Amino acid sequence: MSYRLLADDEPAPVTVEREDSPSEFFLVCEHAGKRIPRRLQELGLPAPERERHIAYDIGAGGMSRVMARCLDATLVTQAYSRLVIDCNRSPGVPSAMPQVSESTTVPGNLNIPVDQREARIAEIFTPFHDTVRGLLDRRADASRETVLVTLHSFTPVFKGVSRPWQVGVLYNRDARLGHALLAELADEPDLCVGDNEPYRVDDMSDYTIPVHGEQRGIVHVEIEVRQDLLADEAGQRHWGERLAGWIPRAYRRMNAALAGQLS
């Protein structure tokens, strides 16, 4: 590949924390970072646009790190903006390198040459998912129990429509943990919880859950937290700690329900 995207002094696209953690929980945050490789010249976007949700999941990275510490869990995060390449999309779909995100045109994504498109996949997307795949393979080879949890944030208002939910629980073909988590959160009187809201998992709008969760047959769930609740470290700590309490309880609830069905 003749075109090289990342310079030697730029960060690797993937960071792994607690690689050898004994916890059954395995956390992934695909939209933690907002960096744009220098070679892309900020994709032609002014600074305010690069700080918006279109560039990354505001607060999700900090929340995921708190949650991982509380659970002593492995965490895999991605450093570069989803406007460069979205690591929760199949690289072939238009939204993987969007020309328009919400109502914002992304000049650096218009008419991307083939070699530059391939470089984004080869230098960011592929290393990220190869890392996730390799870690999950190691756990499978060791007959390790694994619960995949992907962590995101969403805007409080989208195209003029307010979103009332503080938390969204997302799933598709396998709803075991999703339904157990919804039951757990139903006991929280202060919460408005979205059942597959404000998004739902599918093969076009997601990659991690369909590929690393559903195809492997491991237990999984995707969680969304409204980003105004994650605007500072205190909010990220609060929600990371709450999720670290809810997820193990939901997993126990799921297992108890499955045991009851089998008995």
C-alpha positions as CSV (number, residue, x, y, z in Angstrom):
1,M,0.0,0.0,0.0
2,S,1.7,3.2,-1.2
3,Y,-0.4,5.7,0.8
4,R,0.3,5.8,4.5
5,L,-2.2,7.5,6.8
6,L,-0.6,7.6,10.2
7,A,2.7,9.1,11.0
8,D,5.2,7.2,13.2
9,D,4.6,9.6,16.1
10,E,0.8,9.4,16.0
11,P,-1.0,7.2,18.5
12,A,-1.9,3.6,17.7
13,P,-5.6,3.2,16.9
14,V,-6.3,0.8,19.7
15,T,-5.7,0.7,23.4
16,V,-6.1,-2.3,25.6
17,E,-6.5,-2.0,29.4
18,R,-6.3,-5.1,31.7
19,E,-5.6,-7.4,28.9
20,D,-5.2,-10.4,31.2
21,S,-8.1,-9.6,33.5
22,P,-9.9,-12.6,35.0
23,S,-13.3,-10.9,34.8
24,E,-15.9,-12.5,32.5
25,F,-16.8,-9.0,31.3
26,F,-15.1,-7.7,28.2
27,L,-15.7,-4.0,27.3
28,V,-15.4,-2.3,24.0
29,C,-15.7,1.5,23.3
30,E,-15.4,2.0,19.5
31,H,-16.0,5.8,19.6
32,A,-13.9,6.8,22.5
33,G,-11.5,9.0,20.5
34,K,-11.7,12.1,18.4
35,R,-8.2,12.3,16.9
36,I,-7.9,13.0,13.2
37,P,-4.6,12.0,11.5
38,R,-2.5,15.0,10.6
39,R,-2.4,14.0,7.0
40,L,-6.2,14.5,6.7
41,Q,-6.0,18.2,7.8
42,E,-8.9,18.0,10.2
43,L,-11.1,16.6,7.4
44,G,-11.7,20.3,6.5
45,L,-13.9,20.7,9.6
46,P,-13.7,23.7,12.0
47,A,-12.9,23.0,15.6
48,P,-16.5,23.2,16.9
49,E,-17.6,20.5,14.6
50,R,-14.8,18.2,15.7
51,E,-16.0,18.5,19.3
52,R,-19.5,17.4,18.5
53,H,-21.1,14.0,18.7
54,I,-20.6,13.5,15.0
55,A,-16.9,13.1,15.7
56,Y,-17.0,10.8,18.8
57,D,-19.2,9.5,21.6
58,I,-18.8,12.3,24.2
59,G,-18.0,11.0,27.6
60,A,-18.2,7.3,26.6
61,G,-14.4,6.7,26.9
62,G,-14.2,8.1,30.4
63,M,-17.3,6.2,31.5
64,S,-16.0,3.0,30.0
65,R,-12.7,3.3,31.8
66,V,-14.5,3.8,35.2
67,M,-16.6,0.8,34.5
68,A,-13.6,-1.3,33.5
69,R,-11.8,-0.3,36.8
70,C,-14.8,-1.2,38.9
71,L,-15.2,-4.6,37.2
72,D,-11.5,-5.2,36.8
73,A,-12.4,-6.0,33.2
74,T,-10.6,-5.9,29.9
75,L,-11.4,-2.7,28.0
76,V,-10.6,-2.0,24.3
77,T,-10.9,1.6,23.1
78,Q,-10.4,3.3,19.7
79,A,-8.4,6.6,19.5
80,Y,-9.5,8.1,16.2
81,S,-12.7,10.0,15.2
82,R,-15.5,8.0,13.7
83,L,-15.5,10.6,10.9
84,V,-12.1,9.1,9.7
85,I,-13.6,5.6,9.8
86,D,-16.4,4.3,12.0
87,C,-15.1,1.2,13.8
88,N,-18.7,0.2,14.5
89,R,-19.7,0.0,10.8
90,S,-18.7,-2.5,8.1
91,P,-16.1,-0.6,6.0
92,G,-18.2,-1.0,2.9
93,V,-21.3,1.0,4.0
94,P,-21.5,4.7,3.3
95,S,-21.7,5.7,7.0
96,A,-18.3,4.2,7.6
97,M,-16.7,7.3,6.1
98,P,-19.6,9.7,6.0
99,Q,-19.8,12.5,3.4
100,V,-22.5,14.0,5.6
101,S,-22.9,13.4,9.3
102,E,-26.3,14.6,10.6
103,S,-26.5,17.9,8.7
104,T,-22.7,18.5,8.5
105,T,-20.8,18.0,5.3
106,V,-17.4,16.4,5.9
107,P,-15.1,17.9,3.1
108,G,-12.3,15.4,3.7
109,N,-14.7,12.5,3.0
110,L,-15.8,13.7,-0.4
111,N,-14.4,11.6,-3.2
112,I,-11.8,9.7,-1.1
113,P,-9.3,8.0,-3.5
114,V,-9.2,4.3,-3.3
115,D,-5.8,4.0,-1.8
116,Q,-6.7,6.5,1.0
117,R,-9.9,4.7,1.7
118,E,-7.9,1.4,2.0
119,A,-5.4,3.1,4.3
120,R,-8.1,4.1,6.7
121,I,-9.3,0.5,6.8
122,A,-5.9,-1.0,7.1
123,E,-4.4,1.4,9.6
124,I,-7.4,2.0,12.0
125,F,-10.3,-0.3,11.4
126,T,-8.4,-3.6,10.9
127,P,-6.0,-3.3,13.8
128,F,-8.8,-2.4,16.1
129,H,-11.0,-5.4,15.2
130,D,-8.0,-7.7,14.9
131,T,-7.2,-6.8,18.5
132,V,-10.8,-7.5,19.7
133,R,-10.8,-10.7,17.7
134,G,-7.5,-11.9,19.0
135,L,-8.4,-11.3,22.7
136,L,-11.7,-13.1,22.3
137,D,-10.0,-16.0,20.5
138,R,-7.5,-16.3,23.5
139,R,-10.4,-16.4,25.9
140,A,-12.2,-19.0,23.8
141,D,-9.1,-21.1,23.6
142,A,-8.8,-21.0,27.4
143,S,-12.6,-21.9,27.7
144,R,-13.0,-18.5,29.4
145,E,-16.5,-17.2,30.1
146,T,-17.0,-13.9,28.2
147,V,-19.7,-11.3,28.3
148,L,-19.2,-8.6,25.6
149,V,-20.5,-5.1,26.5
150,T,-20.1,-2.2,24.0
151,L,-20.4,1.3,25.4
152,H,-21.7,4.4,23.6
153,S,-23.3,7.8,24.2
154,F,-26.1,9.6,22.4
155,T,-27.3,13.2,22.0
156,P,-30.1,14.5,24.1
157,V,-31.7,16.1,21.0
158,F,-31.5,14.7,17.5
159,K,-32.7,16.8,14.5
160,G,-34.9,18.8,16.8
161,V,-36.5,15.9,18.7
162,S,-35.8,15.5,22.4
163,R,-34.7,12.1,23.7
164,P,-36.1,11.3,27.2
165,W,-34.1,8.2,27.9
166,Q,-31.0,8.4,30.2
167,V,-29.9,4.9,29.2
168,G,-30.6,2.7,26.2
169,V,-30.3,-1.1,26.1
170,L,-29.6,-2.4,22.6
171,Y,-29.7,-5.9,21.1
172,N,-30.8,-7.8,18.0
173,R,-30.8,-11.5,17.5
174,D,-29.8,-12.4,21.0
175,A,-31.8,-10.6,23.7
176,R,-30.8,-12.6,26.7
177,L,-28.7,-10.1,28.5
178,G,-30.5,-7.1,27.1
179,H,-33.8,-8.3,28.5
180,A,-32.2,-9.1,31.9
181,L,-30.7,-5.7,32.0
182,L,-34.0,-4.0,31.2
183,A,-35.6,-6.0,34.0
184,E,-32.8,-4.8,36.4
185,L,-33.2,-1.2,35.4
186,A,-37.0,-1.4,35.8
187,D,-36.2,-1.4,39.6
188,E,-34.5,2.0,39.3
189,P,-37.2,4.7,39.9
190,D,-35.1,7.6,38.6
191,L,-34.5,6.2,35.2
192,C,-36.2,6.5,31.8
193,V,-34.8,3.5,29.9
194,G,-34.9,2.9,26.2
195,D,-35.6,-0.6,25.0
196,N,-33.7,-0.6,21.7
197,E,-33.8,3.2,21.9
198,P,-32.5,5.6,20.6
199,Y,-31.0,3.0,18.2
200,R,-31.2,-0.7,17.7
201,V,-28.5,-3.1,16.6
202,D,-28.5,-4.3,13.0
203,D,-26.0,-5.5,10.5
204,M,-25.8,-2.1,8.6
205,S,-25.5,0.2,11.6
206,D,-23.3,-1.9,13.8
207,Y,-20.3,-4.2,13.5
208,T,-18.9,-5.2,16.9
209,I,-22.1,-6.9,18.3
210,P,-23.0,-8.7,15.0
211,V,-19.5,-9.9,14.3
212,H,-17.9,-10.4,17.7
213,G,-21.0,-11.2,19.7
214,E,-23.7,-12.8,17.6
215,Q,-21.4,-14.7,15.2
216,R,-19.4,-16.2,18.2
217,G,-22.6,-16.9,20.1
218,I,-21.3,-15.2,23.3
219,V,-23.5,-13.2,25.6
220,H,-23.6,-9.5,24.7
221,V,-25.3,-6.2,25.0
222,E,-24.8,-2.6,23.7
223,I,-25.4,0.2,26.1
224,E,-26.0,3.9,25.3
225,V,-26.0,6.7,27.9
226,R,-27.2,10.2,27.1
227,Q,-24.2,12.4,26.7
228,D,-25.3,15.4,28.7
229,L,-25.0,13.1,31.7
230,L,-21.4,12.4,30.8
231,A,-20.2,15.9,30.2
232,D,-17.7,15.9,33.0
233,E,-15.6,13.5,35.0
234,A,-18.1,13.4,37.8
235,G,-20.9,12.3,35.4
236,Q,-18.6,9.7,33.8
237,R,-17.7,8.3,37.2
238,H,-21.3,8.2,38.3
239,W,-22.6,6.3,35.3
240,G,-19.5,4.1,35.0
241,E,-20.1,3.0,38.6
242,R,-23.8,2.5,38.2
243,L,-23.3,0.4,35.1
244,A,-20.6,-1.7,36.9
245,G,-23.3,-2.5,39.4
246,W,-26.1,-3.2,37.0
247,I,-24.3,-5.4,34.5
248,P,-23.2,-8.2,36.9
249,R,-26.7,-8.2,38.5
250,A,-28.3,-8.5,35.1
251,Y,-26.0,-11.3,34.1
252,R,-26.9,-13.2,37.3
253,R,-30.6,-12.6,36.6
254,M,-30.1,-13.9,33.0
255,N,-28.4,-17.0,34.2
256,A,-31.0,-17.6,36.9
257,A,-33.8,-17.3,34.3
258,L,-32.0,-19.7,32.0
259,A,-31.5,-22.2,34.8
260,G,-35.2,-22.0,35.6
261,Q,-36.1,-22.8,32.0
262,L,-33.8,-25.8,32.0
263,S,-34.9,-27.3,35.3
